[in-house]
Amino acid sequence: MEAKKRREKLKGVLESGVNPITGSKLAGFFDVTRQVIVQDIALLRAEGYEILATSQGYILKDNMGGKTYSKTIACKHNKDDVKDELMTIVKYGAKIKDVKVEHPIYGEISGMLMLQTTEDVNKFLKNTQNKETSLLASLTDGVHLHTIEAFNEEVLETIIKELKDKGFLLEEEI
């Protein structure tokens, strides 16, 4: 299949999807390498398509869902508390959109997470163990930001209270 035709079909797959799809699955579908898909996604983005790369795969920004409320929270904890932090957020049906850290050289570094279920969290944590890499928060002594999204403000407040009670929120020092 020629590249232009493949990208048209790739757009169709992304436009019809409500869940992220991995680059590997797309590569298998189009019988190309994952790197070819990465390049196709880059070219589609250059054309103006808002394609998000999440830890579960690619998805069009417009396919992310309806009315939600979001809040950015500042967290600080050690590596052993990552699962508890993430599970605390998703157990109320909220989505963890991203993680951000402030790097002394590069400024803000962010990663799209798009975690919404316990299964998403478990897959993400499994991936962090299988790769020779570290979490972004390891660059900043455990300090990081998350944008969390829920269907109402009460859920956000419940999550924030529980994270605070567990000592995961970064609090102002007096």
C-alpha positions in Angstrom: 0.0 0.0 0.0 1.4 3.4 -0.9 2.2 5.8 2.0 -0.5 8.4 1.3 -3.2 5.7 1.0 -2.0 4.1 4.3 -2.2 7.5 6.1 -5.8 8.0 4.8 -6.8 4.6 6.2 -4.9 5.4 9.4 -6.9 8.6 9.8 -10.1 6.5 9.4 -9.0 4.0 12.0 -8.3 6.8 14.5 -11.5 8.7 13.6 -13.6 5.7 14.3 -11.9 4.7 17.6 -13.0 5.7 21.1 -10.1 3.8 22.7 -6.4 4.3 22.2 -4.7 1.8 19.8 -1.1 0.9 20.1 1.5 1.6 17.4 2.3 -2.1 17.3 -1.4 -3.0 16.6 -1.5 -0.4 13.8 1.7 -1.6 12.4 0.3 -5.2 12.3 -2.9 -3.9 10.7 -1.0 -2.1 7.9 1.8 -4.7 7.7 4.5 -2.1 8.3 6.9 -1.5 11.2 5.9 0.5 14.3 8.5 3.1 13.2 6.5 3.7 10.0 3.4 4.3 12.1 5.3 6.8 14.2 6.3 8.6 11.1 2.8 8.5 9.7 1.4 9.9 13.0 4.0 12.7 12.8 3.0 13.6 9.3 -0.7 13.6 10.2 0.0 15.9 13.2 1.8 18.2 10.8 -1.4 18.3 8.7 -3.2 19.5 11.8 -4.7 16.3 13.2 -4.7 16.4 17.0 -3.4 12.9 17.7 -2.5 12.1 21.3 0.1 9.5 22.2 -1.0 7.9 25.5 0.5 5.0 27.4 -2.2 2.9 25.9 -1.7 4.0 22.3 -2.8 6.7 19.8 -6.2 8.4 19.9 -7.7 11.6 18.4 -8.2 14.3 20.9 -11.8 14.8 19.7 -12.6 11.2 20.7 -11.7 11.6 24.3 -15.2 12.1 25.7 -17.8 14.6 26.9 -18.1 17.3 29.6 -15.6 16.8 32.4 -14.0 18.8 35.2 -10.2 18.8 35.6 -7.7 19.9 38.2 -3.9 19.9 38.4 -2.5 18.5 41.6 1.0 18.7 42.9 2.3 15.4 44.4 5.4 14.2 46.1 6.1 10.6 47.1 8.6 7.8 46.6 8.5 5.2 43.9 6.9 2.6 46.2 3.8 4.8 46.5 3.1 5.2 42.7 0.6 2.4 42.5 -1.3 3.6 45.6 -1.4 7.2 44.2 -2.7 6.1 40.7 -5.2 3.6 42.1 -6.6 6.2 44.5 -7.4 8.4 41.5 -8.9 5.8 39.2 -11.0 4.0 41.8 -13.4 7.0 41.7 -13.7 6.8 37.9 -11.3 9.7 37.3 -8.8 9.9 34.5 -5.1 10.7 35.0 -4.4 12.7 31.9 -0.7 13.4 32.3 2.4 13.7 34.5 4.6 16.8 34.5 7.9 17.7 36.1 10.0 20.9 36.2 13.5 20.0 34.9 16.3 22.4 35.8 17.6 22.4 32.2 14.7 21.5 29.9 11.9 23.2 31.8 8.6 21.5 31.9 8.6 17.8 30.7 5.3 16.1 30.4 4.1 12.6 29.5 0.6 11.7 28.4 -0.8 8.9 30.7 -4.6 8.7 30.0 -5.1 6.2 32.8 -8.7 5.6 33.8 -9.1 2.0 35.0 -7.2 -0.3 37.4 -6.3 -2.3 34.3 -4.7 0.8 32.7 -2.7 1.5 35.9 -1.6 -2.1 36.1 -0.5 -2.1 32.4 1.4 1.2 32.9 3.2 -0.1 36.0 4.1 -3.4 34.2 5.5 -1.4 31.4 7.6 0.7 33.8 9.1 -2.5 35.2 9.8 -4.1 31.8 11.7 -1.1 30.4 15.1 0.2 31.3 13.8 3.6 32.2 12.6 5.6 35.1 9.5 7.6 36.0 9.6 11.3 35.3 9.2 12.0 39.1 12.6 10.4 39.6 14.1 13.5 38.0 12.6 15.8 40.7 12.9 13.8 43.9 9.3 12.6 43.6 7.7 16.0 42.9 5.3 16.0 40.0 2.0 17.3 38.7 -1.0 15.3 37.4 -3.9 16.7 35.5 -6.9 14.6 36.7 -10.3 14.7 35.1 -13.7 13.6 36.4 -17.4 13.9 35.6 -18.1 16.2 38.5 -16.2 18.4 41.0 -17.3 16.3 44.0 -15.3 13.4 42.7 -12.2 15.6 42.3 -12.5 16.9 45.8 -12.9 13.3 47.2 -9.8 12.3 45.4 -7.8 15.3 46.6 -8.9 14.7 50.2 -7.8 11.0 50.0 -4.5 11.8 48.4 -3.9 14.5 51.1 -4.8 12.0 53.9 -2.2 9.6 52.4 0.4 12.3 52.4 0.8 12.2 48.6 0.0 15.9 47.9 2.8 18.5 48.0 1.9 20.9 50.7 3.2 24.3 51.4 5.9 24.3 54.0 5.6 26.9 56.8 
